[in-house]
Amino acid sequence: MGVLVRFIAAAFLSANLSACASVGEDSTASLPGMEYSQAAPPLRGPGSPEKPPSGFVAFCARNIADCRAPSDAPETVTLTEDTWAKLEEVNLTVNQAIQPLDDSVHYGTVEYWTVPSDGYGDCDDYVLAKRKMLMLLGIPEPALRIAVVLTRSRVRHAVLTVVTDRGDYVLDNRRSEILPRSKTDYTWVERQDPASSTGWISLRLAVN
């Protein structure tokens, strides 16, 4: 497993949110071909449709195949020993391969989501790299859901959640350990959801 993961990582990582939480620290127009709408959702609150992050929309416009799963793709993955090994290996490999660097410094723009090819990236780039590797290892895309959270210090952050038959697990560039979603100390803001009309749902209470 380790050899395969490192081979996949080497294929698109050549080196070992605009405000992303660092380790140890406690909007675009609609695009043709996307399965979700960029219009602001009429309802707010947990479970209601949420507008996707602009960086994710732009990433999907550039990488349509990575954002359009087959209609029969499973939305949940069975958590076998092999699947868990893939999650752990990918989480550790990507965390070690990418060095943190803010988009404003890296690309000269506030928000640019991408699978990094130079060994540098911010939290959403870690997420996209892990998502890409796990898809190549056979994990269905609908079960790999990007989430936006707030840390205890109210810093906006992105993580990758994996929906399994034993609950949701979180792959995070801030730690090597994979935790159940219920064991994190984050405030959950929004997350991908194939059932939503926008492809994303709100995970927080409505704010006036």
C-alpha positions in Angstrom: 0.0 0.0 0.0 2.7 2.5 0.9 4.5 2.1 -2.4 1.3 2.6 -4.3 0.4 5.7 -2.3 3.9 7.2 -2.7 3.8 6.5 -6.5 0.4 8.3 -6.8 1.7 11.2 -4.7 4.8 11.5 -6.9 2.6 11.8 -9.9 1.3 15.2 -8.9 3.5 16.4 -5.9 7.0 17.2 -7.0 8.3 18.3 -3.5 8.5 16.6 -0.3 -8.7 29.3 2.2 -6.9 32.0 2.1 -6.8 32.0 5.8 -6.2 28.4 6.8 -5.5 27.2 10.3 -1.9 26.2 10.7 -0.5 23.2 12.6 -0.3 24.0 16.3 -2.7 27.0 16.0 -5.5 26.7 18.4 -17.4 34.1 -5.1 -17.8 33.5 -8.7 -20.4 33.5 -11.4 -22.2 30.2 -12.3 -20.2 27.9 -14.6 -21.5 25.8 -17.4 -21.5 22.0 -16.8 -21.6 22.2 -13.0 -24.3 20.1 -11.2 -25.0 22.8 -8.6 -26.2 26.4 -8.7 -24.2 29.4 -7.6 -27.4 31.3 -6.6 -27.6 32.1 -2.9 -29.8 29.5 -1.3 -33.2 30.8 0.0 -33.0 28.9 3.3 -30.3 28.9 5.9 -29.5 26.6 8.8 -28.3 23.0 9.3 -29.1 20.8 6.3 -30.2 23.6 4.0 -28.5 24.2 0.6 -25.3 26.3 0.9 -23.4 28.2 -1.7 -20.1 26.4 -2.6 -16.8 28.1 -1.8 -15.7 30.2 -4.8 -12.3 28.4 -4.9 -14.0 25.1 -5.2 -16.2 26.2 -8.0 -13.2 27.6 -9.9 -11.3 24.3 -9.3 -14.2 22.3 -10.7 -14.3 24.6 -13.8 -10.7 23.7 -14.5 -11.0 20.0 -13.5 -14.5 18.9 -14.5 -13.7 15.2 -14.4 -12.7 15.5 -10.7 -16.1 17.0 -9.8 -18.6 14.9 -11.7 -19.0 11.4 -10.3 -21.1 8.7 -12.1 -24.8 8.8 -11.1 -24.4 5.3 -9.5 -21.3 6.1 -7.5 -21.7 5.1 -3.8 -22.1 7.9 -1.4 -20.7 5.8 1.5 -17.6 3.6 1.7 -17.4 0.4 3.7 -14.7 0.9 6.3 -12.6 -2.2 5.9 -9.0 -2.7 7.1 -7.8 -2.0 3.6 -9.8 1.2 3.3 -8.6 2.5 6.7 -5.0 1.8 5.6 -5.5 3.9 2.5 -6.9 6.8 4.5 -4.0 6.7 7.0 -1.4 6.4 4.3 -2.8 9.2 2.2 -3.3 11.5 5.1 0.2 11.1 6.4 1.8 11.2 2.9 0.1 14.4 1.9 0.7 16.1 5.2 4.4 15.3 4.9 4.7 16.2 1.2 3.2 19.7 1.2 4.6 22.7 3.1 2.1 25.3 4.2 1.9 28.5 2.1 -0.9 31.0 1.8 -2.5 31.6 -1.6 -1.8 35.3 -1.5 2.0 34.5 -1.3 1.9 31.4 -3.4 -0.3 32.6 -6.3 -0.7 36.3 -5.7 -4.5 35.9 -5.2 -6.7 35.5 -2.1 -8.3 32.2 -3.0 -6.9 29.5 -5.4 -7.9 25.9 -4.9 -5.7 23.3 -6.6 -3.8 20.0 -6.3 -0.3 21.5 -5.7 2.5 20.4 -8.0 5.3 22.3 -6.3 5.1 21.0 -2.8 3.4 24.1 -1.3 -0.2 24.8 -0.5 -2.8 25.9 2.0 -5.5 23.8 3.8 -7.8 23.5 0.7 -4.8 22.3 -1.4 -4.1 19.5 1.2 -7.7 18.5 0.9 -7.8 18.4 -2.8 -4.5 16.4 -2.9 -5.9 13.8 -0.5 -9.2 13.7 -2.3 -7.5 13.1 -5.7 -5.2 10.4 -4.3 -8.1 8.5 -2.6 -10.2 8.7 -5.8 -7.3 7.1 -7.7 -7.1 4.4 -5.0 -10.8 3.6 -5.6 -12.7 5.6 -3.0 -15.9 6.9 -4.6 -15.9 10.7 -5.0 -19.4 11.2 -3.4 -18.0 9.7 -0.1 -15.1 12.2 -0.1 -16.7 15.5 1.1 -14.8 18.7 1.6 -15.9 20.7 4.7 -15.3 24.2 5.9 -14.9 24.6 9.6 -13.8 27.2 12.2 -11.1 26.4 14.7 -11.4 27.3 18.4 -9.7 30.6 17.6 -12.3 31.2 14.9 -9.9 30.7 11.9 -11.5 29.4 8.8 -10.2 26.0 7.8 -10.8 23.2 5.3 -10.7 19.5 5.9 -11.6 16.3 4.0 -14.4 14.1 5.5 -14.9 10.5 4.5 -18.4 9.1 4.8 -18.3 5.5 5.9 -20.7 2.8 7.2 -19.1 3.5 10.6 -19.5 7.2 10.6 -17.7 10.2 9.2 -13.9 10.6 9.6 -11.8 13.7 9.2 -8.5 13.9 7.3 -6.8 17.1 8.4 -3.4 18.7 7.6 -3.2 19.9 11.2 -2.7 16.4 12.6 -1.6 13.0 11.5 -4.3 11.2 13.4 -7.6 10.6 11.6 -10.5 11.4 14.0 -14.3 10.7 13.9 -16.1 14.0 13.1 -17.6 13.9 16.6 -14.2 14.0 18.2 -12.9 17.2 16.6 -13.1 20.5 18.3 -14.2 22.4 15.2 -17.3 24.5 14.5 -18.7 23.0 11.3 -19.8 25.6 8.8 -20.6 23.8 5.5 -19.9 20.6 3.7 -20.4 18.9 0.3 -23.6 16.8 0.0 -24.7 15.1 -3.2 -28.3 15.4 -2.1 -28.2 19.2 -2.0 -29.4 21.3 -5.0 -26.1 23.3 -4.7 -23.9 20.3 -3.9 -23.2 21.8 -0.4 -25.2 22.1 2.8 -25.0 24.4 5.8 -23.9 22.8 9.1 -24.5 25.8 11.3 -27.4 27.7 12.7 -28.9 30.6 10.7 -27.2 33.9 11.3 -29.2 37.2 10.9 
